[in-house]
Amino acid sequence: QVQLVESGGGLVQAGGSLRLSCAASGIFFVASTMGWYRQAPGKQRELVAAITGGGSTNYAGSVEGRFTMSRDNTKNTVYLQMNSLKPEDTAVYYCNAHQGTWLDAWGQGTQVTVSS
């Protein structure tokens, strides 16, 4: 059974930091591309960052230089270090696992709220 469990969300002041974690089970983790997405109220879900099995990363322009995504293949876990947070980063953040055409799994989401 595929399971992605996010943690680390919360309330933080603008300029602060948070680290999100996503623990995966039931997937071939080292071969999966992992992503962090977010969805703000009234907006579409958008890609924030992604990391391949080999560790290559890409970021949305709005978070480039502030957010860092990493993975620990020994723990089947990915992380999103978020620094210099802005109120516009407020959203529910979702973890995604993708592999070929046979895996596209989502976590339940974790709320991040940045106060001004």
C-alpha positions as CSV (number, residue, x, y, z in Angstrom):
1,Q,0.0,0.0,0.0
2,V,1.4,3.4,-1.1
3,Q,1.5,5.9,1.7
4,L,3.0,9.4,1.8
5,V,2.9,11.2,5.2
6,E,3.8,14.8,5.4
7,S,4.8,16.7,8.5
8,G,6.4,19.9,9.6
9,G,3.8,22.5,8.7
10,G,2.6,25.2,11.0
11,L,2.3,28.9,11.6
12,V,5.4,31.1,11.2
13,Q,6.1,34.8,10.8
14,A,7.3,36.3,7.5
15,G,11.0,35.8,7.2
16,G,10.9,32.6,9.2
17,S,11.7,29.1,8.3
18,L,10.0,25.7,8.3
19,R,11.1,22.2,7.2
20,L,8.6,19.9,5.8
21,S,9.1,16.1,5.7
22,C,7.4,13.4,3.6
23,A,7.9,9.8,4.6
24,A,7.1,7.3,1.9
25,S,6.2,3.6,2.1
26,G,5.0,1.1,-0.4
27,I,7.0,2.5,-3.3
28,F,10.3,1.9,-5.0
29,F,11.6,5.1,-3.4
30,V,15.0,5.4,-4.9
31,A,13.5,5.2,-8.4
32,S,10.7,7.7,-7.8
33,T,10.7,11.4,-8.6
34,M,9.4,13.2,-5.6
35,G,7.7,16.5,-5.6
36,W,6.3,19.2,-3.3
37,Y,3.2,20.9,-4.5
38,R,1.1,23.6,-2.8
39,Q,-2.4,24.9,-3.1
40,A,-3.6,28.2,-1.8
41,P,-7.3,28.9,-1.3
42,G,-9.0,29.7,-4.6
43,K,-5.9,28.8,-6.6
44,Q,-4.8,25.7,-8.5
45,R,-2.3,23.3,-7.1
46,E,1.2,24.2,-8.3
47,L,4.6,22.5,-8.3
48,V,7.0,24.0,-5.8
49,A,10.0,21.7,-6.1
50,A,10.9,18.2,-7.4
51,I,13.8,15.9,-7.0
52,T,14.7,12.8,-9.1
53,G,15.9,9.5,-7.8
54,G,19.4,10.7,-8.8
55,G,19.1,13.9,-6.7
56,S,18.5,16.4,-9.5
57,T,16.2,19.2,-8.4
58,N,14.1,21.9,-10.0
59,Y,12.2,24.7,-8.4
60,A,9.4,27.1,-9.1
61,G,10.7,30.5,-9.8
62,S,8.8,32.0,-6.9
63,V,10.8,29.8,-4.4
64,E,14.2,29.6,-6.1
65,G,16.9,30.6,-3.7
66,R,14.6,30.3,-0.7
67,F,13.5,26.7,-0.7
68,T,15.7,23.6,-0.8
69,M,14.4,20.1,-1.5
70,S,16.5,17.0,-0.5
71,R,16.0,13.3,-0.1
72,D,17.3,10.6,2.2
73,N,17.0,7.3,0.4
74,T,18.0,5.4,3.5
75,K,14.9,6.8,5.2
76,N,12.5,6.9,2.2
77,T,12.0,10.6,3.1
78,V,12.1,13.9,1.3
79,Y,12.4,17.3,2.8
80,L,11.6,20.8,1.9
81,Q,13.6,23.4,3.8
82,M,11.7,26.7,3.4
83,N,13.6,29.9,4.4
84,S,12.6,33.6,4.1
85,L,9.0,32.7,4.1
86,K,6.5,35.1,2.7
87,P,2.7,35.5,3.3
88,E,2.2,34.4,-0.3
89,D,3.8,31.0,0.6
90,T,0.7,30.3,2.7
91,A,-0.9,27.1,1.3
92,V,-1.5,23.4,1.9
93,Y,1.7,21.6,0.9
94,Y,1.4,18.2,-0.7
95,C,4.0,15.5,-1.3
96,N,3.9,13.6,-4.6
97,A,5.6,10.4,-5.7
98,H,5.8,9.8,-9.5
99,Q,7.3,7.0,-11.5
100,G,6.6,6.3,-15.1
101,T,2.9,5.8,-15.8
102,W,2.2,3.5,-12.9
103,L,2.8,5.7,-9.9
104,D,1.3,9.0,-9.1
105,A,0.6,9.2,-5.4
106,W,-0.3,12.1,-3.0
107,G,0.0,12.7,0.6
108,Q,-2.8,14.2,2.7
109,G,-1.2,17.7,2.8
110,T,0.2,19.9,5.6
111,Q,-0.8,23.5,6.2
112,V,1.8,26.2,6.1
113,T,0.6,29.6,7.2
114,V,2.9,32.7,7.0
115,S,1.8,35.7,8.9
116,S,2.8,39.2,7.9
